[in-house]
Structures are given as C-alpha cells and as structure tokens.
C-alpha cells in the first residue's frame, strides 16, 4: 500500500498530499528474485540482464535514441539548461547544467477515453495516510515540506536523475 502525508508548501501557503516512501529501496537482488519467481527465467539470468541494462541503455541513449520497454515506458536524455538573451552568447557547454534521464510511463487509452499509466493500477491502489507520529521519521524517506516534488506528488510523469 502506498502512503501519504499532509505537507505544507511554504511559498504558496497551502497544504497538499505528499507521497511517502517506506523503508529502504528494493534492490536489484530482490527484484531479480521476484522476476524469477513469476517467470521461467532463473534468478541468475535475471541478475545478468538487470546488471547490463544500465550500460546498454546508456549506449543507446548516447547515440540519440530513446529506449522503450514494453509495458513499462520510455527513457531518454534531457538537458537541464540556462538560457541566454543574445544568440552571440550561446555556448552549449556553459549553458548545460546537467544531463538527466527522463522516464515517461507507458499509457493505454481506456474505453472511457481516459488513459491508464504503466505502474499505476488505480483499481488496486489503496492510499494510507500516515499519522502525526510518522512525521518524526527520517525526512529523507518522504522528501521535504517545502513543496518540492521529492516525495513523488507529481502528475505521474517523473524524472530519474
């Protein structure tokens, strides 16, 4: 079950729900065990593939491609940049502050005309509000209360960076 808490956005002065991540991340070893359990592939084979996926995706994206994983979504490089007012001042290397990987979940159109995103099965999600005592937990687990989307309270199109 995913968790949320009430968060205060200092700049706008409003409260909003913010997602909270519980515990430590699921590591590759556990993911490989789960994938092996639901498939006919051995854990060692899954580990081998997962161990190489970052290198292969990096190589493909470095060649100007996006990477689409069926049922999951799309990965591509995006630039975090600053602009210049005068074209004579344009300098790619000075204007690029960071290179990030953007992930866009795959989506399917429903019979109602709306879209369903991969990784988000709203029929099975039951959101649980964490009580006031949960705010004493490690702040790195749920992001900050300053309104940044570190807790994942966005529109479903997140970035990995």
C-alpha positions, 0 to 999 in steps of 0.5 A: 500500500502506498502512503501519504502525508499532509505537507505544507508548501511554504511559498504558496501557503497551502497544504497538499498530499505528499507521497511517502516512501517506506523503508529502504529501496528494493534492490536489484537482488530482490527484484531479480528474485521476484522476476524469477519467481513469476517467470521461467527465467532463473534468478541468475539470468535475471541478475545478468540482464538487470546488471547490463541494462544500465550500460546498454541503455546508456549506449543507446541513449548516447547515440540519440535514441530513446529506449522503450520497454514494453509495458513499462515506458520510455527513457531518454536524455534531457538537458537541464539548461540556462538560457541566454538573451543574445544568440552571440552568447550561446555556448552549449557547454556553459549553458548545460547544467546537467544531463538527466534521464527522463522516464515517461510511463507507458499509457493505454487509452481506456474505453472511457477515453481516459488513459491508464499509466504503466505502474499505476493500477488505480483499481488496486491502489489503496492510499494510507495516510500516515499519522502525526507520529510518522512525521518524526521519521527520517525526512529523507524517506518522504522528501521535504515540506517545502513543496518540492516534488521529492516525495513523488506528488507529481502528475505521474510523469517523473524524472530519474536523475 
